[in-house]
Amino acid sequence: MQLDFAFVGAALLLGFAVLSLLSGLADGRLSRFGLLLLAAGFAIGGWVVINYPADYGLAQIPVVFIRVLAALTRIS
């Protein structure tokens, strides 16, 4: 389950990186923070996918997000 959280975290980092880079490009500059987020997202996501390719393929992305959402909303 820890790897699910890492994978979803990496996807969120990549999403924020794209937004930051697009914002920087709209202002005519390069966002260093966006590049840092992009590198961190690819590093974490790549590490998870390389170590466990069968569990974290392209078709499994929605399943992983649903598992993480279910784990976060579980009240016990």
A tleap script that builds the chain and sets N, CA, C and O, in Angstrom:
source leaprc.protein.ff14SB
mol = sequence {
  NMET GLN LEU ASP PHE ALA PHE VAL GLY ALA
  ALA LEU LEU LEU GLY PHE ALA VAL LEU SER
  LEU LEU SER GLY LEU ALA ASP GLY ARG LEU
  SER ARG PHE GLY LEU LEU LEU LEU ALA ALA
  GLY PHE ALA ILE GLY GLY TRP VAL VAL ILE
  ASN TYR PRO ALA ASP TYR GLY LEU ALA GLN
  ILE PRO VAL VAL PHE ILE ARG VAL LEU ALA
  ALA LEU THR ARG ILE CSER
}
set mol.1.N position { 0.815 -1.187 0.000 }
set mol.1.CA position { 0.000 0.000 0.000 }
set mol.1.C position { 0.865 1.259 0.000 }
set mol.1.O position { 0.450 2.287 -0.536 }
set mol.2.N position { 2.064 1.197 0.594 }
set mol.2.CA position { 2.968 2.352 0.597 }
set mol.2.C position { 3.325 2.750 -0.826 }
set mol.2.O position { 3.429 3.936 -1.136 }
set mol.3.N position { 3.513 1.765 -1.687 }
set mol.3.CA position { 3.869 2.069 -3.069 }
set mol.3.C position { 2.714 2.735 -3.813 }
set mol.3.O position { 2.938 3.550 -4.708 }
set mol.4.N position { 1.492 2.393 -3.449 }
set mol.4.CA position { 0.344 3.069 -4.048 }
set mol.4.C position { 0.372 4.553 -3.718 }
set mol.4.O position { 0.148 5.396 -4.586 }
set mol.5.N position { 0.650 4.866 -2.452 }
set mol.5.CA position { 0.727 6.269 -2.052 }
set mol.5.C position { 1.872 6.979 -2.755 }
set mol.5.O position { 1.734 8.138 -3.146 }
set mol.6.N position { 3.000 6.298 -2.920 }
set mol.6.CA position { 4.132 6.897 -3.626 }
set mol.6.C position { 3.785 7.161 -5.089 }
set mol.6.O position { 4.142 8.205 -5.635 }
set mol.7.N position { 3.098 6.226 -5.717 }
set mol.7.CA position { 2.727 6.385 -7.120 }
set mol.7.C position { 1.747 7.541 -7.306 }
set mol.7.O position { 1.900 8.346 -8.225 }
set mol.8.N position { 0.745 7.622 -6.436 }
set mol.8.CA position { -0.230 8.701 -6.532 }
set mol.8.C position { 0.433 10.034 -6.201 }
set mol.8.O position { 0.130 11.047 -6.831 }
set mol.9.N position { 1.325 10.044 -5.228 }
set mol.9.CA position { 2.058 11.263 -4.905 }
set mol.9.C position { 2.901 11.739 -6.077 }
set mol.9.O position { 2.975 12.936 -6.353 }
set mol.10.N position { 3.529 10.805 -6.759 }
set mol.10.CA position { 4.328 11.161 -7.935 }
set mol.10.C position { 3.443 11.726 -9.037 }
set mol.10.O position { 3.823 12.683 -9.712 }
set mol.11.N position { 2.273 11.142 -9.222 }
set mol.11.CA position { 1.349 11.655 -10.242 }
set mol.11.C position { 0.888 13.067 -9.890 }
set mol.11.O position { 0.769 13.919 -10.770 }
set mol.12.N position { 0.629 13.315 -8.617 }
set mol.12.CA position { 0.235 14.662 -8.197 }
set mol.12.C position { 1.382 15.650 -8.375 }
set mol.12.O position { 1.164 16.784 -8.800 }
set mol.13.N position { 2.594 15.229 -8.053 }
set mol.13.CA position { 3.752 16.093 -8.273 }
set mol.13.C position { 3.898 16.450 -9.744 }
set mol.13.O position { 4.185 17.597 -10.083 }
set mol.14.N position { 3.699 15.469 -10.617 }
set mol.14.CA position { 3.800 15.729 -12.050 }
set mol.14.C position { 2.706 16.686 -12.514 }
set mol.14.O position { 2.944 17.539 -13.368 }
set mol.15.N position { 1.516 16.544 -11.954 }
set mol.15.CA position { 0.438 17.456 -12.308 }
set mol.15.C position { 0.740 18.889 -11.892 }
set mol.15.O position { 0.527 19.824 -12.664 }
set mol.16.N position { 1.236 19.059 -10.669 }
set mol.16.CA position { 1.602 20.392 -10.210 }
set mol.16.C position { 2.796 20.940 -10.985 }
set mol.16.O position { 2.895 22.148 -11.201 }
set mol.17.N position { 3.696 20.065 -11.402 }
set mol.17.CA position { 4.850 20.510 -12.186 }
set mol.17.C position { 4.403 21.070 -13.530 }
set mol.17.O position { 4.910 22.100 -13.975 }
set mol.18.N position { 3.469 20.404 -14.169 }
set mol.18.CA position { 2.980 20.888 -15.458 }
set mol.18.C position { 2.318 22.251 -15.292 }
set mol.18.O position { 2.530 23.155 -16.100 }
set mol.19.N position { 1.513 22.392 -14.238 }
set mol.19.CA position { 0.868 23.681 -14.000 }
set mol.19.C position { 1.894 24.780 -13.733 }
set mol.19.O position { 1.753 25.897 -14.230 }
set mol.20.N position { 2.906 24.471 -12.964 }
set mol.20.CA position { 3.938 25.455 -12.651 }
set mol.20.C position { 4.743 25.829 -13.889 }
set mol.20.O position { 5.059 27.000 -14.099 }
set mol.21.N position { 5.071 24.844 -14.699 }
set mol.21.CA position { 5.836 25.125 -15.919 }
set mol.21.C position { 5.011 25.945 -16.917 }
set mol.21.O position { 5.538 26.850 -17.564 }
set mol.22.N position { 3.729 25.631 -17.039 }
set mol.22.CA position { 2.879 26.409 -17.940 }
set mol.22.C position { 2.715 27.845 -17.446 }
set mol.22.O position { 2.689 28.780 -18.247 }
set mol.23.N position { 2.605 28.015 -16.150 }
set mol.23.CA position { 2.509 29.360 -15.591 }
set mol.23.C position { 3.789 30.149 -15.847 }
set mol.23.O position { 3.743 31.332 -16.185 }
set mol.24.N position { 4.918 29.492 -15.684 }
set mol.24.CA position { 6.185 30.153 -15.959 }
set mol.24.C position { 6.344 30.506 -17.423 }
set mol.24.O position { 6.848 31.580 -17.750 }
set mol.25.N position { 5.927 29.628 -18.297 }
set mol.25.CA position { 6.027 29.909 -19.727 }
set mol.25.C position { 5.105 31.048 -20.141 }
set mol.25.O position { 5.434 31.823 -21.039 }
set mol.26.N position { 3.950 31.150 -19.486 }
set mol.26.CA position { 3.036 32.252 -19.792 }
set mol.26.C position { 3.634 33.594 -19.386 }
set mol.26.O position { 3.351 34.617 -20.009 }
set mol.27.N position { 4.464 33.592 -18.336 }
set mol.27.CA position { 5.124 34.818 -17.902 }
set mol.27.C position { 6.437 35.070 -18.641 }
set mol.27.O position { 7.080 36.098 -18.430 }
set mol.28.N position { 6.829 34.155 -19.492 }
set mol.28.CA position { 8.055 34.315 -20.257 }
set mol.28.C position { 9.311 33.963 -19.485 }
set mol.28.O position { 10.382 34.506 -19.755 }
set mol.29.N position { 9.189 33.057 -18.525 }
set mol.29.CA position { 10.351 32.634 -17.752 }
set mol.29.C position { 10.278 31.129 -17.534 }
set mol.29.O position { 9.282 30.488 -17.871 }
set mol.30.N position { 11.337 30.577 -16.972 }
set mol.30.CA position { 11.387 29.152 -16.692 }
set mol.30.C position { 11.243 28.939 -15.191 }
set mol.30.O position { 11.986 29.529 -14.407 }
set mol.31.N position { 10.319 28.124 -14.795 }
set mol.31.CA position { 10.053 27.875 -13.389 }
set mol.31.C position { 11.006 26.806 -12.861 }
set mol.31.O position { 10.914 25.643 -13.252 }
set mol.32.N position { 11.914 27.195 -11.981 }
set mol.32.CA position { 12.843 26.223 -11.395 }
set mol.32.C position { 12.120 25.268 -10.470 }
set mol.32.O position { 12.445 24.082 -10.409 }
set mol.33.N position { 11.132 25.791 -9.746 }
set mol.33.CA position { 10.360 24.932 -8.859 }
set mol.33.C position { 9.578 23.896 -9.670 }
set mol.33.O position { 9.460 22.745 -9.251 }
set mol.34.N position { 9.050 24.293 -10.810 }
set mol.34.CA position { 8.358 23.352 -11.686 }
set mol.34.C position { 9.281 22.260 -12.190 }
set mol.34.O position { 8.889 21.096 -12.282 }
set mol.35.N position { 10.511 22.638 -12.517 }
set mol.35.CA position { 11.485 21.630 -12.951 }
set mol.35.C position { 11.843 20.680 -11.819 }
set mol.35.O position { 12.032 19.485 -12.043 }
set mol.36.N position { 11.935 21.212 -10.601 }
set mol.36.CA position { 12.218 20.372 -9.439 }
set mol.36.C position { 11.069 19.396 -9.195 }
set mol.36.O position { 11.302 18.216 -8.930 }
set mol.37.N position { 9.836 19.880 -9.285 }
set mol.37.CA position { 8.682 18.999 -9.134 }
set mol.37.C position { 8.634 17.944 -10.233 }
set mol.37.O position { 8.303 16.788 -9.971 }
set mol.38.N position { 8.959 18.333 -11.452 }
set mol.38.CA position { 8.972 17.398 -12.571 }
set mol.38.C position { 10.004 16.292 -12.347 }
set mol.38.O position { 9.719 15.114 -12.560 }
set mol.39.N position { 11.190 16.678 -11.921 }
set mol.39.CA position { 12.248 15.693 -11.669 }
set mol.39.C position { 11.869 14.764 -10.521 }
set mol.39.O position { 12.082 13.555 -10.604 }
set mol.40.N position { 11.309 15.324 -9.449 }
set mol.40.CA position { 10.922 14.496 -8.301 }
set mol.40.C position { 9.788 13.544 -8.673 }
set mol.40.O position { 9.804 12.379 -8.277 }
set mol.41.N position { 8.811 14.028 -9.427 }
set mol.41.CA position { 7.700 13.177 -9.835 }
set mol.41.C position { 8.145 12.030 -10.721 }
set mol.41.O position { 7.719 10.890 -10.537 }
set mol.42.N position { 9.013 12.336 -11.692 }
set mol.42.CA position { 9.515 11.263 -12.556 }
set mol.42.C position { 10.407 10.298 -11.793 }
set mol.42.O position { 10.389 9.099 -12.069 }
set mol.43.N position { 11.183 10.792 -10.846 }
set mol.43.CA position { 12.067 9.915 -10.074 }
set mol.43.C position { 11.255 8.948 -9.205 }
set mol.43.O position { 11.521 7.746 -9.194 }
set mol.44.N position { 10.281 9.469 -8.489 }
set mol.44.CA position { 9.477 8.617 -7.609 }
set mol.44.C position { 8.604 7.664 -8.432 }
set mol.44.O position { 8.558 6.465 -8.160 }
set mol.45.N position { 7.919 8.201 -9.430 }
set mol.45.CA position { 7.082 7.353 -10.274 }
set mol.45.C position { 7.876 6.321 -11.047 }
set mol.45.O position { 7.444 5.177 -11.184 }
set mol.46.N position { 9.024 6.713 -11.549 }
set mol.46.CA position { 9.879 5.764 -12.265 }
set mol.46.C position { 10.392 4.665 -11.374 }
set mol.46.O position { 10.474 3.507 -11.783 }
set mol.47.N position { 10.740 5.027 -10.146 }
set mol.47.CA position { 11.232 4.018 -9.201 }
set mol.47.C position { 10.155 2.975 -8.925 }
set mol.47.O position { 10.441 1.778 -8.901 }
set mol.48.N position { 8.916 3.426 -8.718 }
set mol.48.CA position { 7.822 2.491 -8.441 }
set mol.48.C position { 7.552 1.611 -9.650 }
set mol.48.O position { 7.400 0.398 -9.502 }
set mol.49.N position { 7.489 2.189 -10.835 }
set mol.49.CA position { 7.156 1.423 -12.041 }
set mol.49.C position { 8.279 0.464 -12.420 }
set mol.49.O position { 8.008 -0.651 -12.866 }
set mol.50.N position { 9.519 0.871 -12.252 }
set mol.50.CA position { 10.641 -0.005 -12.603 }
set mol.50.C position { 10.731 -1.194 -11.647 }
set mol.50.O position { 11.024 -2.308 -12.079 }
set mol.51.N position { 10.486 -0.974 -10.367 }
set mol.51.CA position { 10.583 -2.061 -9.393 }
set mol.51.C position { 9.388 -3.000 -9.435 }
set mol.51.O position { 9.534 -4.187 -9.144 }
set mol.52.N position { 8.210 -2.500 -9.790 }
set mol.52.CA position { 7.000 -3.314 -9.815 }
set mol.52.C position { 6.202 -3.035 -11.086 }
set mol.52.O position { 5.130 -2.434 -11.014 }
set mol.53.N position { 6.701 -3.459 -12.247 }
set mol.53.CA position { 6.039 -3.108 -13.513 }
set mol.53.C position { 4.665 -3.761 -13.697 }
set mol.53.O position { 3.805 -3.184 -14.363 }
set mol.54.N position { 4.439 -4.930 -13.133 }
set mol.54.CA position { 3.152 -5.603 -13.325 }
set mol.54.C position { 2.045 -4.928 -12.523 }
set mol.54.O position { 0.893 -4.906 -12.956 }
set mol.55.N position { 2.383 -4.378 -11.360 }
set mol.55.CA position { 1.380 -3.769 -10.494 }
set mol.55.C position { 1.048 -2.330 -10.878 }
set mol.55.O position { -0.027 -1.834 -10.539 }
set mol.56.N position { 1.953 -1.656 -11.580 }
set mol.56.CA position { 1.776 -0.234 -11.862 }
set mol.56.C position { 1.925 0.073 -13.346 }
set mol.56.O position { 2.702 0.945 -13.736 }
set mol.57.N position { 1.178 -0.647 -14.160 }
set mol.57.CA position { 1.171 -0.385 -15.591 }
set mol.57.C position { 0.188 0.719 -15.931 }
set mol.57.O position { -0.474 1.269 -15.050 }
set mol.58.N position { 0.098 1.033 -17.188 }
set mol.58.CA position { -0.779 2.101 -17.657 }
set mol.58.C position { -2.246 1.784 -17.373 }
set mol.58.O position { -3.018 2.678 -17.027 }
set mol.59.N position { -2.629 0.534 -17.514 }
set mol.59.CA position { -4.021 0.154 -17.285 }
set mol.59.C position { -4.380 0.136 -15.802 }
set mol.59.O position { -5.563 0.160 -15.462 }
set mol.60.N position { -3.396 0.095 -14.920 }
set mol.60.CA position { -3.652 0.013 -13.489 }
set mol.60.C position { -3.756 1.369 -12.801 }
set mol.60.O position { -4.052 1.426 -11.608 }
set mol.61.N position { -3.523 2.451 -13.520 }
set mol.61.CA position { -3.513 3.780 -12.895 }
set mol.61.C position { -4.847 4.113 -12.219 }
set mol.61.O position { -4.827 4.559 -11.072 }
set mol.62.N position { -6.001 3.921 -12.863 }
set mol.62.CA position { -7.259 4.228 -12.155 }
set mol.62.C position { -7.473 3.353 -10.917 }
set mol.62.O position { -8.006 3.823 -9.912 }
set mol.63.N position { -7.062 2.094 -10.985 }
set mol.63.CA position { -7.229 1.186 -9.852 }
set mol.63.C position { -6.387 1.652 -8.673 }
set mol.63.O position { -6.839 1.611 -7.529 }
set mol.64.N position { -5.180 2.091 -8.947 }
set mol.64.CA position { -4.298 2.559 -7.882 }
set mol.64.C position { -4.881 3.809 -7.235 }
set mol.64.O position { -4.873 3.928 -6.009 }
set mol.65.N position { -5.386 4.742 -8.034 }
set mol.65.CA position { -5.984 5.953 -7.480 }
set mol.65.C position { -7.200 5.614 -6.617 }
set mol.65.O position { -7.391 6.221 -5.564 }
set mol.66.N position { -8.012 4.669 -7.040 }
set mol.66.CA position { -9.195 4.275 -6.275 }
set mol.66.C position { -8.780 3.608 -4.970 }
set mol.66.O position { -9.400 3.856 -3.935 }
set mol.67.N position { -7.738 2.761 -4.993 }
set mol.67.CA position { -7.265 2.127 -3.756 }
set mol.67.C position { -6.771 3.159 -2.757 }
set mol.67.O position { -7.047 3.055 -1.562 }
set mol.68.N position { -6.042 4.154 -3.244 }
set mol.68.CA position { -5.533 5.195 -2.351 }
set mol.68.C position { -6.677 6.034 -1.802 }
set mol.68.O position { -6.696 6.346 -0.612 }
set mol.69.N position { -7.622 6.398 -2.643 }
set mol.69.CA position { -8.772 7.168 -2.188 }
set mol.69.C position { -9.576 6.384 -1.153 }
set mol.69.O position { -10.038 6.952 -0.164 }
set mol.70.N position { -9.745 5.086 -1.378 }
set mol.70.CA position { -10.461 4.253 -0.420 }
set mol.70.C position { -9.706 4.154 0.906 }
set mol.70.O position { -10.320 4.178 1.973 }
set mol.71.N position { -8.391 4.044 0.844 }
set mol.71.CA position { -7.595 3.967 2.064 }
set mol.71.C position { -7.634 5.287 2.837 }
set mol.71.O position { -7.637 5.282 4.068 }
set mol.72.N position { -7.665 6.397 2.136 }
set mol.72.CA position { -7.686 7.696 2.810 }
set mol.72.C position { -9.050 8.009 3.412 }
set mol.72.O position { -9.126 8.714 4.418 }
set mol.73.N position { -10.106 7.513 2.832 }
set mol.73.CA position { -11.441 7.823 3.321 }
set mol.73.C position { -11.982 6.766 4.264 }
set mol.73.O position { -13.088 6.919 4.782 }
set mol.74.N position { -11.234 5.695 4.501 }
set mol.74.CA position { -11.682 4.638 5.393 }
set mol.74.C position { -11.678 5.154 6.829 }
set mol.74.O position { -10.654 5.616 7.333 }
set mol.75.N position { -12.817 5.069 7.466 }
set mol.75.CA position { -12.948 5.498 8.861 }
set mol.75.C position { -13.064 4.254 9.725 }
set mol.75.O position { -13.964 3.433 9.548 }
set mol.76.N position { -12.132 4.131 10.665 }
set mol.76.CA position { -12.198 2.930 11.512 }
set mol.76.C position { -12.165 3.266 12.970 }
set mol.76.O position { -12.212 2.369 13.812 }
savepdb mol mol.pdb
quit
